């Protein structure tokens, strides 16, 4: 039986080896279980707990914006934000359909929700679906909470939303806010913003979003967001708040604007344009500026058609989108700093000053305005004014006189004087989107034309001298240059923000007045130009009917500017331009206004000036209001300077 014994030995040997293998396997499993359940128990318990936690960013309240008298122009109000945490969504389609049904908003569809979820490249951040006004949102939030079991991944939070209490008042200046866009993704990548953050897009909201002081400290409107860690149960319902890191509100801006003067400017600009448009349909837009002569502080600045920043903060409807992106009226376009217009006769004080600086004439110099002096390449005048000196020529806006003075002074002196007064270059205002305009000279023409036209000709100097030709300036430049004339040739850099306050009301930054440029001239020269402008509102001047018996003495220049557009009728399509400062004997404020297709400045933009001066100087009693109403009615009746 040796074979049987040998077989049994082999079987026992195999059984022994198998038993050892089984014991080793169980030993390894036991050791692993011991490690997981004992040695690493706390780590896995923490991980399990974290599966029940949600990290929610807490947007910081933007700083407020106030006018010079602390009238609130921009603030924030609470809203409900409905968002989705995409990692917690098990069935995207079902969730989208359910949420769209509960929100019951025609602009929020299952498709739009799915698109938002699928386009979220940063899955660890929530996807904003909509924001609900607090008063209107309470009921819908309650409905969402009742259906919480079917809304895994849906989060409801309370956040501040930008709000503008005065609607469209100073809308172009204050600007708009909007969600982070594709062009802003670098801000997200740098860690300064979250994908659902709102930031300033235009105006002061944009310029002062992350404004830095001279020490490199951020003193802008943007605050610092906080973090809240919350616990939810298996049905994603809120259980408790685990920890919070409070958000810090942004800093607030105190402007140089006066809300009452701003309102008067906007109301008059709108009513004047609407009145003129009844007989001149092309008249649909315009802008105006009032600034402090001595400091450059902007007291009022308006562009029409108007823009309400609330529309952008709440999300544009289809109707609003159609309005704001109208290619004809362009309501989002800030004409005061981005629109460049030919100055017309409002350029004539520049010519007058250049001639005096060059000693090519004086107060006793007379030029004969008659048909014989209108031979080409000189331009015609509006009438035969006879023998006129500077005072009379400015009063009646005599083209013949200023063409002669400009020719004597020469293009180089004209250019240098205009440049020193700030024309044809950015003023440096604290707003995005300012353009330089155009101040032409031989070098400019050589760069922009070819052939025979590339050379500066005598007729270029003639036309430039009376405000026509190639030159185009913004209404802000015109107001700034007018202020420089009033300020004895010293041009201040215009600005809007006087100071910045932290969330506790402490001043963290103050504006420092800056001289932009200064005209190199004798004081007697600029005083003579000031005297001539004051004469425009005296007997014999084209503005006497409006400002002859006014409460303060006003220095004025009117303008009727050819648009320069080939499609326009050169005989009737003119922009109305008007500049002024007051009081003429002790200047405080300077004004400029352009009414597109307003024809004469004295019968269009001048009425806006008077309404603004009435408010600024406190003349808006009943008699002044009656007088101004009668003047406005005259717009339709008379378009002759």
PyMOL commands that set and color helices and strands:
alter all, ss='L'
color gray80, all
select helices_A, chain A and resi 2-39+41-50+86-88+92-103+110-118+134-146+148-150+171-174+182-189+203-207+259-277+309-314+318-324+335-338+344-357+371-373+390-396+399-409+411-420+442-448+451-454+458-465+475-486+523-535+544-547+601-603+605-616+622-633
alter helices_A, ss='H'
color red, helices_A
select strands_A, chain A and resi 53-58+65-66+72-84+127-133+154-163+177-179+198-200+226-232+238-245+252-255+286-292+298-304+367-369+386-388+490-492+497-501+507-510+515-518+554-562+574-582+589-595
alter strands_A, ss='S'
color yellow, strands_A
deselect
rebuild
show_as cartoon
